[in-house]
Amino acid sequence: MDCRMDGRTAIVTGGSMGLGRAIAHEFARSGANVAMVARRQDVLDEAKAEIAADAAGKVEGFVCDMSDAAAIGPMFDAVTAALGPVDIIVNNAGSSQRGPFLEITDAMWQADLELKLFGAIRLTRLAFPGMIERRWGRIINVLNVGAKAPPAAGAPTVVSRAAGMALTKVLAGEGAPHNVLVNALLVGRIVSDQIARRHAAADTNQSLEDYIAEAGEAIPMGRMGTAQEFAKMATFLASDAGSYVTGTAINVDGNLSSVV
């Protein structure tokens, strides 16, 4: 299946590393004009150089902290000035933060919700009217499998992500009459820079490769997924190939989750 995105403009938040970078790369290969959004200019510049070398469309980087409400509007305006009207949003910004409920402060709750939930709300609010007017839009919310089956000590991330799943369904209902399709992709265990950071924090004598292999043993498929596999599912949903899929929350987890 050829999932082409020629002439479309996409914003990918958290776009300079990990899953966001893989999605930006796959979108660019498929013909989209891609705006990668992240907080660090140097990392954006490096990612842009790599992706642009293999792109069929334009690739630009935009510095923005998605937890900063005042920064999102100017970023969106800069994207539209450089690349045109936004057709696709991938709300991917955020990393995993979890711990025992009694150890999570108000400040930790607020920071997590601002980045993962309100960042998506604010950016979508800006793009949604144009998508409705043009009768074509795609919104993909990157969540995790804890949104469906929240584990103990999974807050604040799983609570923010569960709210993101509810937001997905609300937006899908409002967008469907206008051909604005909204879906969520739920991350299981995917090899990414987050896994590398967890390996470093574990202070283990294992190599990163052995750490990844051992973590994959608990997954029914016997391995962790790759960022490229995740990106290909995002590309399907963002292209015309996924033109009758909306309001879904798809587990991309090798059957790790206990719920469908």
Secondary structure, 3 states (H helix, E strand, C coil): CCCCCCCCEEEEECCCCHHHHHHHHHHHHCCCEEEEEECCHHHHHHHHHHHHCCCCCCEEEEECCCCCHHHHHHHHHHHHHHHCCCCEEEECCCCCCECCHHHCCHHHHHHHHHHHHHHHHHHHHHHHHHHHHHCCEEEEEEEEHHHCCCCCCCCEHHHHHHHHHHHHHHHHHHHHHHCEEEEEEEECCEECHHHHHHHHHHCCCCCHHHHHHHHHCCCCCCCCEEHHHHHHHHHHHHCHHHCCCCCCEEEECCCCCCCC
